[in-house]
Every structure is written in C-alpha cells, then in structure tokens.
Amino acid sequence: MINLKAILVYDDRLYWCMISLMARITVDVNEEWLEAAREVLGTDTKVATINAALHAFALRRIAADIVSAFDSVEVDLGGSEHSWSYGGGRDLSRLAEDARETSAA
C-alpha cells in the first residue's frame, strides 16, 4: 500500500510554491549498496540516501534528454576562429570530430 502525502512549500525569497508528493513504502534494500551510496552522496540517514539517489538518477535522465536535444541539432562552427573578441579565437569547426576521435581511443 502506498500512502501519499502532499506538502506545500513556500519560499518568500522566490515568490512561488510547489507541491511535493511523498509516499511511504516498505522495501528491502541491500545494506552494502546503501552504505556505499551513503558514502558517495554524503548523506546521514537511509531516507536521505535513498531520496538523494533517486534525485540523482532523475537528474541524469534530464541531462540525457538535454544532450539528446543538442545532438539532434546541426551546429555550424565554421568561421569560429574569426568570431571571438580581440581578433579571433579558436577554430571549432573540427570540435565534434575531435571529440569522437578522443572518445574512440
């Protein structure tokens, strides 16, 4: 059974509010993995560790979606060596190719 509880959070510095849903669940957790995650995440409690790990994975998915969106757009970096201040900058026209070669090595 999942118990949902809504919490209204108000921050007068930001002038907005959000509703956060929390669920109370019972799960079996591998204690070694939990301790390893606690060390990596720097959390103090099991609840904080699990919430931080779930948050990290949610952020990882959002980051993957952003990278995917950037990958779907063609970018022309030709002429970039003339686009920077003070008489020019770096030639970025081979940036994507160089990154692929480095990651393949």
C-alpha positions in Angstrom: 0.0 0.0 0.0 1.3 3.4 -0.9 0.5 6.3 1.3 0.7 9.7 -0.5 1.0 13.0 1.4 1.1 16.4 -0.2 3.4 19.1 1.3 3.0 22.7 0.3 6.4 24.5 0.3 6.5 28.3 0.2 9.8 30.3 -0.1 9.2 34.0 0.3 12.6 34.7 -1.5 11.4 33.1 -4.7 7.7 34.0 -4.6 6.4 30.7 -5.7 5.3 27.5 -4.2 5.4 23.8 -5.2 3.6 20.8 -4.1 5.8 17.8 -3.3 4.3 14.4 -3.1 5.8 11.9 -0.6 5.0 8.2 -0.5 5.6 5.9 2.4 6.7 2.5 1.1 8.4 -0.6 2.5 11.2 -2.1 0.5 14.1 -4.5 1.1 17.4 -2.8 0.5 20.9 -4.2 0.1 22.7 -2.8 3.1 26.1 -2.8 1.4 24.8 -0.8 -1.6 23.0 1.6 0.7 26.2 2.2 2.7 28.2 2.7 -0.5 25.6 5.2 -1.8 25.6 7.0 1.6 29.4 7.4 1.4 29.3 8.7 -2.2 26.3 11.0 -1.6 27.4 12.2 1.8 24.1 11.6 3.4 23.4 10.8 7.1 20.2 8.7 7.0 18.8 5.9 5.0 15.9 8.0 3.9 18.2 10.9 2.8 20.4 8.4 0.9 17.5 6.8 -1.0 16.0 10.2 -1.8 19.3 11.6 -2.9 20.0 8.5 -5.1 16.5 8.8 -6.7 17.1 12.5 -7.3 20.5 11.9 -8.9 19.0 9.3 -11.3 16.2 11.7 -12.2 18.7 14.4 -12.9 20.8 12.0 -15.0 17.7 11.3 -17.2 17.0 15.0 -17.6 20.7 15.6 -18.6 20.5 12.7 -21.1 17.3 14.3 -22.6 19.2 17.7 -22.9 22.2 16.0 -24.5 19.9 14.2 -26.9 18.2 17.5 -27.8 21.6 19.1 -28.6 22.6 16.1 -30.6 19.6 16.5 -32.8 20.5 20.0 -33.9 23.2 20.6 -36.5 25.6 23.3 -35.4 27.9 25.2 -37.9 31.1 26.2 -36.2 32.8 27.2 -39.4 34.5 30.6 -39.1 34.5 30.5 -35.4 38.2 31.5 -35.3 37.1 35.0 -36.5 34.1 35.3 -34.2 35.8 35.9 -30.8 36.9 39.2 -29.4 40.4 40.7 -29.9 41.0 39.5 -33.4 39.8 35.9 -33.4 39.6 32.8 -31.3 39.8 29.1 -31.6 38.8 27.1 -34.7 35.9 25.0 -33.5 35.0 23.5 -36.9 36.5 20.1 -36.0 35.3 20.1 -32.4 32.8 17.2 -32.9 35.2 15.1 -34.9 38.0 15.6 -32.4 35.7 14.6 -29.5 34.6 11.4 -31.4 38.3 10.5 -32.1 39.3 11.1 -28.4 36.4 9.0 -27.0 37.1 6.2 -29.5 40.7 6.0 -28.4 
